[in-house]
Amino acid sequence: VGVLATTGFHVWNNAPEKVLGVMEEWHTRNPATHLRLRLALMEACQWLADMGNREATVQMLTRPDYLDLPTNYLRPSLTGNLVYDRGCAAEHHPNFHVFASYSAGFPWRSQAEFLLHHCEPLLGKVFDRDKIVSITQQCFRTDLYREAARLLGYPTPDQDHKSEGTHAEPYWFNDQIELGSDLMVSPQMLQENRDD
């Protein structure tokens, strides 16, 4: 039995998490299949964005032929009602999982650059600016995202970069599209909260 000390939601809200990643060679050989995968994923995320569909998702995913779990294991996360410690009341975080709102699936190159730069010490190397830009352009394919979004009639940001970690509340990007808060918590703040 443990205590939920914190979540990624609290450390870097609306950070990139899961991706649909394929090798460039596979994409080149299977462009139509890759497009259908992107369309299906975007439609599924749009469906999941409706909180009314979360309970149906819990019921489906906890079935024996999927995760085979009690529903109370999955429901708190999908509905954003988290209990941090035994005997405490649940705290509601409506944006704990963001599937489609705030351009959640958009492959921001600014996030890729931020992550790559901050991984340099872990990798034991420093990348020059041109290498970082080259890697992010190759891996974070905003053109492919926009293609699928256009076919579905979904709005997308008109730029590939935004400021990272500076917004405590949702905000409007270029007066055209609402983005979610992206404030990052410093390691010192996490330690201070842990000490309380």
C-alpha positions as a Markdown table, in Angstrom:
| # | Residue | x | y | z |
|---|---|---|---|---|
| 1 | Val | 0.0 | 0.0 | 0.0 |
| 2 | Gly | 1.4 | 3.3 | -1.0 |
| 3 | Val | 0.7 | 7.0 | -1.3 |
| 4 | Leu | 0.4 | 8.9 | -4.5 |
| 5 | Ala | 3.0 | 11.6 | -4.0 |
| 6 | Thr | 2.5 | 13.4 | -7.2 |
| 7 | Thr | 1.5 | 12.9 | -10.8 |
| 8 | Gly | 2.9 | 13.9 | -14.2 |
| 9 | Phe | -0.1 | 16.2 | -14.4 |
| 10 | His | 1.3 | 18.2 | -11.5 |
| 11 | Val | 5.0 | 18.1 | -12.6 |
| 12 | Trp | 4.4 | 19.3 | -16.2 |
| 13 | Asn | 0.8 | 19.7 | -17.1 |
| 14 | Asn | -0.1 | 18.9 | -20.7 |
| 15 | Ala | 3.4 | 17.5 | -21.4 |
| 16 | Pro | 3.8 | 15.1 | -24.3 |
| 17 | Glu | 3.2 | 11.6 | -23.3 |
| 18 | Lys | 2.1 | 8.9 | -25.7 |
| 19 | Val | 2.9 | 8.9 | -29.4 |
| 20 | Leu | 2.0 | 7.0 | -32.5 |
| 21 | Gly | 5.6 | 6.5 | -33.8 |
| 22 | Val | 6.6 | 4.7 | -36.9 |
| 23 | Met | 9.8 | 4.3 | -38.8 |
| 24 | Glu | 10.2 | 6.7 | -41.8 |
| 25 | Glu | 10.8 | 3.7 | -44.1 |
| 26 | Trp | 7.5 | 2.1 | -43.0 |
| 27 | His | 5.6 | 5.4 | -43.5 |
| 28 | Thr | 7.1 | 5.8 | -47.0 |
| 29 | Arg | 6.0 | 2.2 | -47.9 |
| 30 | Asn | 2.6 | 2.5 | -46.3 |
| 31 | Pro | 1.4 | 6.1 | -46.5 |
| 32 | Ala | -2.3 | 5.3 | -46.8 |
| 33 | Thr | -2.2 | 2.9 | -43.8 |
| 34 | His | -0.3 | 5.5 | -41.8 |
| 35 | Leu | -2.9 | 8.1 | -42.6 |
| 36 | Arg | -5.8 | 5.8 | -41.6 |
| 37 | Leu | -4.0 | 5.1 | -38.3 |
| 38 | Arg | -3.6 | 8.8 | -37.6 |
| 39 | Leu | -7.3 | 9.5 | -38.5 |
| 40 | Ala | -8.5 | 6.7 | -36.3 |
| 41 | Leu | -6.3 | 7.8 | -33.4 |
| 42 | Met | -7.5 | 11.4 | -33.7 |
| 43 | Glu | -11.2 | 10.4 | -33.9 |
| 44 | Ala | -10.7 | 8.1 | -30.8 |
| 45 | Cys | -9.1 | 11.0 | -28.9 |
| 46 | Gln | -12.0 | 13.3 | -29.9 |
| 47 | Trp | -14.5 | 10.7 | -28.6 |
| 48 | Leu | -12.5 | 10.3 | -25.3 |
| 49 | Ala | -12.4 | 14.1 | -24.9 |
| 50 | Asp | -16.1 | 13.9 | -24.1 |
| 51 | Met | -16.3 | 13.1 | -20.3 |
| 52 | Gly | -19.6 | 11.3 | -21.0 |
| 53 | Asn | -17.7 | 8.6 | -22.9 |
| 54 | Arg | -15.2 | 7.9 | -20.1 |
| 55 | Glu | -17.5 | 5.5 | -18.2 |
| 56 | Ala | -18.1 | 3.4 | -21.4 |
| 57 | Thr | -14.3 | 3.4 | -21.8 |
| 58 | Val | -13.8 | 2.1 | -18.2 |
| 59 | Gln | -16.4 | -0.6 | -18.8 |
| 60 | Met | -14.8 | -1.7 | -22.1 |
| 61 | Leu | -11.1 | -1.6 | -21.0 |
| 62 | Thr | -11.7 | -3.5 | -17.7 |
| 63 | Arg | -13.4 | -6.5 | -19.5 |
| 64 | Pro | -11.6 | -9.9 | -19.2 |
| 65 | Asp | -10.6 | -9.8 | -22.9 |
| 66 | Tyr | -8.8 | -6.4 | -22.4 |
| 67 | Leu | -7.2 | -5.5 | -19.1 |
| 68 | Asp | -9.3 | -7.8 | -16.8 |
| 69 | Leu | -9.3 | -5.3 | -13.9 |
| 70 | Pro | -11.8 | -4.1 | -11.4 |
| 71 | Thr | -13.4 | -0.9 | -12.7 |
| 72 | Asn | -12.4 | 1.0 | -9.6 |
| 73 | Tyr | -8.7 | 0.6 | -10.7 |
| 74 | Leu | -9.2 | 2.5 | -13.9 |
| 75 | Arg | -12.2 | 4.8 | -13.2 |
| 76 | Pro | -10.3 | 7.4 | -11.0 |
| 77 | Ser | -7.7 | 8.1 | -13.6 |
| 78 | Leu | -10.0 | 8.3 | -16.6 |
| 79 | Thr | -12.5 | 10.6 | -14.7 |
| 80 | Gly | -9.9 | 12.7 | -13.0 |
| 81 | Asn | -11.0 | 11.8 | -9.5 |
| 82 | Leu | -7.8 | 10.9 | -7.7 |
| 83 | Val | -7.3 | 9.7 | -4.1 |
| 84 | Tyr | -3.8 | 10.5 | -3.0 |
| 85 | Asp | -3.8 | 8.7 | 0.3 |
| 86 | Arg | -6.0 | 6.1 | 2.0 |
| 87 | Gly | -8.9 | 7.7 | 3.9 |
| 88 | Cys | -8.6 | 11.0 | 2.0 |
| 89 | Ala | -11.3 | 12.4 | -0.2 |
| 90 | Ala | -10.8 | 12.3 | -3.9 |
| 91 | Glu | -9.5 | 15.4 | -5.6 |
| 92 | His | -11.1 | 16.2 | -9.0 |
| 93 | His | -8.8 | 17.2 | -11.8 |
| 94 | Pro | -11.0 | 17.5 | -14.9 |
| 95 | Asn | -7.9 | 17.9 | -17.1 |
| 96 | Phe | -5.9 | 15.0 | -15.7 |
| 97 | His | -6.2 | 13.2 | -19.1 |
| 98 | Val | -6.5 | 15.5 | -22.1 |
| 99 | Phe | -7.1 | 13.5 | -25.2 |
| 100 | Ala | -8.1 | 16.2 | -27.8 |
| 101 | Ser | -8.7 | 19.5 | -26.1 |
| 102 | Tyr | -5.9 | 22.1 | -26.3 |
| 103 | Ser | -4.4 | 20.5 | -29.4 |
| 104 | Ala | -3.2 | 17.7 | -27.1 |
| 105 | Gly | -2.0 | 15.5 | -29.9 |
| 106 | Phe | -0.1 | 18.1 | -31.9 |
| 107 | Pro | 3.6 | 17.3 | -32.2 |
| 108 | Trp | 5.0 | 20.6 | -31.0 |
| 109 | Arg | 8.6 | 20.8 | -32.2 |
| 110 | Ser | 9.3 | 23.2 | -29.3 |
| 111 | Gln | 8.5 | 20.3 | -26.9 |
| 112 | Ala | 10.8 | 18.0 | -28.8 |
| 113 | Glu | 13.6 | 20.6 | -28.7 |
| 114 | Phe | 13.1 | 21.1 | -24.9 |
| 115 | Leu | 13.1 | 17.4 | -24.2 |
| 116 | Leu | 16.2 | 16.7 | -26.3 |
| 117 | His | 18.1 | 19.6 | -24.8 |
| 118 | His | 17.2 | 18.5 | -21.2 |
| 119 | Cys | 18.3 | 14.9 | -22.0 |
| 120 | Glu | 21.8 | 15.9 | -23.0 |
| 121 | Pro | 23.2 | 15.4 | -19.5 |
| 122 | Leu | 21.6 | 11.9 | -19.4 |
| 123 | Leu | 23.0 | 11.0 | -22.8 |
| 124 | Gly | 26.4 | 12.5 | -22.0 |
| 125 | Lys | 26.6 | 14.7 | -25.0 |
| 126 | Val | 25.6 | 18.1 | -26.2 |
| 127 | Phe | 23.8 | 18.6 | -29.5 |
| 128 | Asp | 24.4 | 21.7 | -31.6 |
| 129 | Arg | 21.4 | 23.7 | -32.5 |
| 130 | Asp | 21.3 | 22.5 | -36.1 |
| 131 | Lys | 21.3 | 18.8 | -35.0 |
| 132 | Ile | 18.4 | 19.4 | -32.6 |
| 133 | Val | 16.4 | 21.2 | -35.3 |
| 134 | Ser | 17.1 | 18.3 | -37.7 |
| 135 | Ile | 16.1 | 15.6 | -35.3 |
| 136 | Thr | 12.9 | 17.4 | -34.3 |
| 137 | Gln | 11.9 | 18.0 | -37.9 |
| 138 | Gln | 12.4 | 14.4 | -38.7 |
| 139 | Cys | 10.6 | 13.0 | -35.7 |
| 140 | Phe | 7.9 | 15.5 | -34.9 |
| 141 | Arg | 6.0 | 15.6 | -38.2 |
| 142 | Thr | 3.6 | 18.5 | -37.9 |
| 143 | Asp | 2.8 | 18.1 | -41.6 |
| 144 | Leu | 1.4 | 14.6 | -41.1 |
| 145 | Tyr | -0.6 | 15.7 | -38.1 |
| 146 | Arg | -2.0 | 18.7 | -40.1 |
| 147 | Glu | -2.9 | 16.5 | -43.0 |
| 148 | Ala | -5.1 | 14.2 | -40.9 |
| 149 | Ala | -6.6 | 17.1 | -38.9 |
| 150 | Arg | -7.5 | 18.9 | -42.1 |
| 151 | Leu | -9.3 | 15.8 | -43.5 |
| 152 | Leu | -11.3 | 15.6 | -40.2 |
| 153 | Gly | -12.0 | 19.3 | -40.1 |
| 154 | Tyr | -10.1 | 19.7 | -36.8 |
| 155 | Pro | -8.2 | 23.0 | -36.1 |
| 156 | Thr | -4.5 | 23.0 | -35.7 |
| 157 | Pro | -1.9 | 25.5 | -34.6 |
| 158 | Asp | -0.4 | 27.5 | -37.5 |
| 159 | Gln | 3.1 | 27.3 | -36.1 |
| 160 | Asp | 5.3 | 24.4 | -34.9 |
| 161 | His | 6.8 | 26.2 | -31.8 |
| 162 | Lys | 5.4 | 27.8 | -28.7 |
| 163 | Ser | 6.8 | 28.8 | -25.3 |
| 164 | Glu | 7.1 | 25.9 | -22.9 |
| 165 | Gly | 6.4 | 25.8 | -19.2 |
| 166 | Thr | 5.2 | 29.3 | -18.8 |
| 167 | His | 1.4 | 29.1 | -18.6 |
| 168 | Ala | -0.4 | 28.4 | -15.3 |
| 169 | Glu | -3.9 | 28.6 | -17.0 |
| 170 | Pro | -5.3 | 27.7 | -20.5 |
| 171 | Tyr | -4.4 | 30.4 | -23.0 |
| 172 | Trp | -5.0 | 31.4 | -26.6 |
| 173 | Phe | -2.2 | 30.7 | -29.0 |
| 174 | Asn | -1.9 | 33.4 | -31.8 |
| 175 | Asp | -5.6 | 34.3 | -31.0 |
| 176 | Gln | -6.7 | 31.2 | -32.9 |
| 177 | Ile | -6.5 | 28.1 | -30.8 |
| 178 | Glu | -6.8 | 27.4 | -27.0 |
| 179 | Leu | -3.9 | 25.6 | -25.4 |
| 180 | Gly | -3.8 | 24.1 | -21.9 |
| 181 | Ser | -1.6 | 25.2 | -19.0 |
| 182 | Asp | 1.9 | 23.9 | -19.3 |
| 183 | Leu | 3.5 | 25.1 | -16.1 |
| 184 | Met | 6.4 | 23.0 | -15.0 |
| 185 | Val | 7.2 | 22.3 | -11.3 |
| 186 | Ser | 10.9 | 22.6 | -10.3 |
| 187 | Pro | 12.6 | 19.7 | -8.5 |
| 188 | Gln | 13.0 | 22.0 | -5.5 |
| 189 | Met | 9.3 | 22.6 | -5.3 |
| 190 | Leu | 8.6 | 18.9 | -5.4 |
| 191 | Gln | 11.0 | 18.3 | -2.5 |
| 192 | Glu | 9.4 | 21.2 | -0.5 |
| 193 | Asn | 6.0 | 19.6 | -1.0 |
| 194 | Arg | 7.3 | 16.2 | 0.0 |
| 195 | Asp | 8.8 | 17.7 | 3.2 |
| 196 | Asp | 5.5 | 19.2 | 4.2 |
